[in-house]
């Protein structure tokens, strides 16, 4: 059994950063590998052997969070090397492991390391959602491979079919396995472009498409039932209902776009924002229904328009995610109170707006513009001649009677 731990070696100079070291113990043999990462003594917890994170407002917070991820990656890399050595020889040579160990970025032809580098690159670009999805796919692939890395030359159709079957065996839906496959395919094509492997077209026999899902939509009568509920005695349910209705009133605005709406996005009776998903600029008329929701709450002390993100301390994304979970949980109770037999969530507002609009004979092109479907080829041809005023007219028609 080989023990692999992270240790801190303080600097001999007072107040200077010390080194983080990987310590490997096998039997009576001990080897230490300097990681190349340095932190201050006050940032290390000797009892737990972990990095101590400062407050969110600290200028070192982001660096240390990123460093923890990098070190975890290096530890996993060392564990993989030990396992491979035990499998190949039945024994572990710490000298050999110490000599061969390299930072993950030094071996770009490795699939794990290549994708990990893409995660780091997207993090620098601020693409938070892409970082999360790439990391999730990489963790899935590493579990399938039991931590054993591979090169892109080893990625073939047979391997991908086994990976797909393994994911299905874990209970993932076809859309989820396809989502992971598409991310892996993107990285494979990038590796081909970089000359790391010839393109052997290994994704031909695995599913990379999109299954149609059950549309989560409601009738206008059902929307009105939710709007008319008296929830004044339960502020949490009341707020969840108001956020759902705000989304519906804003043509099915996604929750992440609602969370990041700024006060400056509302000007002279017009709300203008860019979709987080596509970057497309959407503008709409500010209606009395939207204002009625805003009038129920005290102004937010931050730059944000709604009371979803209430602190600007670096935890904005976590606040948005926590609020989304709470609101979706409360919406299920709201559906019960309204007598609606459905698992209500924020996503229902978007589908409902589109379905109701279509039922009122609003042109498909106007609906497409309203939802911001600029990247969907099935609706793109309708978008060029649509004006915001037409979309606002459609929205007023839908909101009548609320």
N, C-alpha and C positions, 0 to 999 in steps of 0.2 A: 504493500500500500504506500503510495507516494503522497506526501502532504505538500500542498502548494498554498502559500500564504503571502499576503502583501505586508511589507514591513516599512517603517519610516526610519530613515537614518538622518538625525539632525545635523545641521551644519556646525562646524567648530567655531564659526563666527557668529556672535550674538546678533539676533535679528535678521539673519540671512536665511533664505529658503534651504530646506534639507531635501534629501533624495528619497524617492519611493523605490523600494527594492522588492523583487519577487524572490521568496525563499522556498527552495525545494528540498525536502527531506525524504530520503528513501533508505530505510534501514539505519545505518550509522553514517551515511553519506549526507553532507549538507552542501548545497550550492546556492549562491546568491547572484541574481541577474539584475543589474541596474536598469530601471525602466526608462530613464530619460525624462521622467516627469518630476517636477519639484514643487513643493508646497511649504508653507510656514508651519512651525511647530504647533501653533494654536489651531491649525486646521486639521489636526490629526488626533483621533481618539485611540490611545494605546490599548484601552481595555477591550474594545470591540474590533480593533484593527481596521477601522474605516475612516474615511474622510468626513470631517464635520462640516456641515453646510451652514453658512452664516444666514442672516436675515435676507429676505427677498430684495431689500433695498441696497444691499451691499454690492459694490462694484465687482467683487470676486465671485458672486453667486453663480452667474452664468458660466464662468470659466470652470468652477469646481463641479458643477452639475455635468458639464461636458466631459470633464476629466474622469469622473466616476464611470461614465459610459465607456470611455476609451480603456480604462484599466480593467473593467469587466470583460471587455473584448480580449485584451491581452491574456487575462487569466484563463478564459475559455480556450484560447489558442494553445497555451501551455498544457492545459488538461488534455486537449486533443492529441498533442505530441506525445504525452505520456502514454495515453491509451494506445496509440499506434505503435509505440515502441514495445509495449507489453504484448500486443497482438502479434507483432512480427517476430520477436525474439524470445518472448516469455520472460524477459527481464527488462529493467529500466537502467539506462546509462545516463546519469545526470550530467556527466561531462559532455556527452554527445548532444543532449538536449540544450544545454547551455551554449554550446558552440553553434548549433543550428538555429536557435531561436532568433527571429527577426521581427521587428514591428510589422503589423499587418499591412501597412502601406508599401512595404518593400517587395511584396509579391503580388503585383496587380493581376497576374493570370489566374489567381485563385478566385473562385466564384464568391465565396464568403467575403473575402477581403475586398474584392471589386465592388460588390453591392454595399458593403460597409462604407467604402470610400464615397459612393454615390449618396449615401445617407449624410455623411459629413458635408458634402458639397451642397446638398439641398438645405441643410441647416444653415450654412453660411448665406444662402440666398433668401433665407427667411420663409421657405416653403414648409411650414409646420405640418400641414396635413400630409404632404408627400413624405416627410420624414417619418411620420407615424405609420403610414401604410407600407413603406419600404421596409421599415424595421420589423413590422408584424410579419411580412412575407419572409424576411430573412430568418426570423426566429422559427417560423414554420418549417422552412427548408432545412435548417440546422437540426431540428428535432427529427425530421424524416431521415436525415443522414446520420443521426446519432452523434453529431458533433464532428464527423469526419469530413474535412474539406475536399474539394475537387477542383480540377481546372475546367475551363470551358470546352476543351477538346473532349472531355469525358461526358459532356451533356449530349445525350442522344435521345431518340424517340422512345426507346425502351425504358430509360431512366425516368423520363417525364410521365410515361404511362403509369409506372409504379408510384411516382409521387402523387399523381392524380388519384389513384386508387387508395393510397394511404390517407389522403385528405378526406376522401369520401367515407373511409372507414372511421375517421374521427368525428363524423357527423356533420361535416360542412356541406352546405348546399352547392348546387352546380354554379350558381352565380358567384359564390365566394371562392370556390376552387378556380373558376375562370378568372376572377379578379387577381388572385395570386399568380396565375399563369401569365397573365398579360404583363404584370410587373416584371416577372422573370424574363419574359420575352423581350421587353424593352431593354433590359440590361444585357441580354444575350446579343441583341442587334448592335448595341453600343460597343460591346466587346469585339464583335466582328469588324465594326468600323475602325477600331483601334488596332486591328491586326492580331488580336489575341487568339483567334480561331477562324478557320474557314467556315462559311455558313453551310451547315448540314441540314438546315430546315427541320429541326427536331420537334417543332410544335405542330406538325401536320396532323398528328393522330390524337391530340388532346383538345379538350373543349376550351376555346378562348372567346366564346360569344357571350350574348346576354339573353337569358331567358326572360320572357315576359312575366311580370309579377302581378299579383292581384292589386288592382287599382284601389287605393284607399280614399274613396270619395263619399260625400254625404249630400243629401238634398238640401235645398235652401230652407225648408221647414225644419230640418234637423239642426242646421246652423242657428236658426232663430231660437229654437228651444234652448240651446246652450247660451245664447246671448241674453235671453230673458230670465235665466236663473237668478234668484236672489241669493247671493253668496256673501253678503255683507258681514255675516257672523263668522266667516272663515276666511281671513285675509289671504292665506296661502292658496286656497282654491280660487278665490276671486282674482288674484294676480295671474294664476295659470290660465284662467278663462280669458282675461284681458289680453294676455300675450297671444293666445290662440286667435282671438278676434282681430288683434292688430295685424297678425300675419294674413288673415283672410282679407281684411280691408286693404292691405297693401299688395293685393294680387298674388297671395301665396308666397310672400317673402320668406326665405329660409331663415331658420333660427339663428344661424351664425351671422347672417347679414343684419338681422335685427340687433343682435348683441353688439355689433361693432358700428352701428349707426352713430354718427356724431351730431352734436347740436348744430354744427355748421352745415350739415347736409340738408337742413330744413331752412329754406330762405324764400321769403315773399310768396308763401302759399304753394311752394313746390319742394318736393323731396327728391333729392338726387343722390345716388350712391352707386358704388361699383360692386358687382357680385364677387364674393370671395372665390367662388368656384371657377369663374371664367374671366373675371376682370372687366366684363362688359358694364358700361355705364347705363343705368336705368333711371328714368325720371318719371315722376307721377304727381298728380294733383293732390294736395293735402286736403282731405275731406273732413267734414264735421264729425264723422264717426271716429276718425283717428284722433282728432283733437279732444273728443269726449273721454277717450281712454287716457290721454296724457293729463287731462285736468284732474283725474282722480288721485294723482301722485305728486309728491313734492319734487321739485327739480333735482336731478342727479347732481351730486357734487363733483362729478368728473366731466370729461369732455363728451361722454357718451349720452345719447338721447334717452335711452330706456334704462330702467333699473335692473339690468341683467348683470352688467359689469359695474361694480360700485367702488372698486379700489384700483388705482393705477400704481401697482407695486411689483409688476412683473408676473403676476399670477392671473392675468386677464383670461388666458385661454382656459385655465383650470376653472375659473369662475363661470365662464360660459358653459363648459361641459357639465359642471355640477348643477347649474340652473336648468339646463336642458333635461337632465335626468329627473330632477325634482318636478319640473313642470309636466313632463310626460307621465310621471307617476300620478300626479294630481288630476291630469286630464282623464285618466281611466275612471277615477271616482266621479268626476264631473259627468262623464257619459252615463254612469249608473244613475246619478241623480236626475238626469234628463230622460231616463228611460230608453237609452240607446244601446242596443246589444252589440257594441263594437269596441275594440281595443284602441280607443282614441289616442292619438299622438299629434304632435305639431305638424307632422307631414300630411295629415288629412286636410289641412287648410289649403295647401297648394293644389292637390288633386281636386278638391271640392270646388275651388274657384274656377279651375279650368273646365270641369264637368258642367257646372251651372252656366258658365259663359257659353259653352257649346250648345246647351239646351235652350238658350235665349237667342240662338242663331248668330252669335258673334262670329265673324269670319275667323277661320283657323289661323290666318296670318296675323290677326290682331292678338289672338290668344298667345301665339308663339312669341310675339314681340313683348307682350306683357310678362311672360314667364322668363324672358331672357334666354331663349333657346338659340343663341347665335351659333353655337358649335354643333348643333344637330342638323345633319344633312337633310333629314326629312322635313324640316321646317325652314331651312335657310332661304330657299327660293322665295318665300313669302315676305321676307323681312325688309327688303330694300326700300319699299315705298311706304312703309308704315310710319305714321307720325304719332308723337306722344299724345296729341289731343284726341286721336281716335281711341287710344287705349284708355285715357282718362274718361272718355264718354262711356266706354264699355264698363269701366269700374263703377261709375255713378249709377248705371242701370242695374248692376248687380246688387249694389249696397242699398238701393231703395227699399224701404220698409223695415230696415233693421231698427 
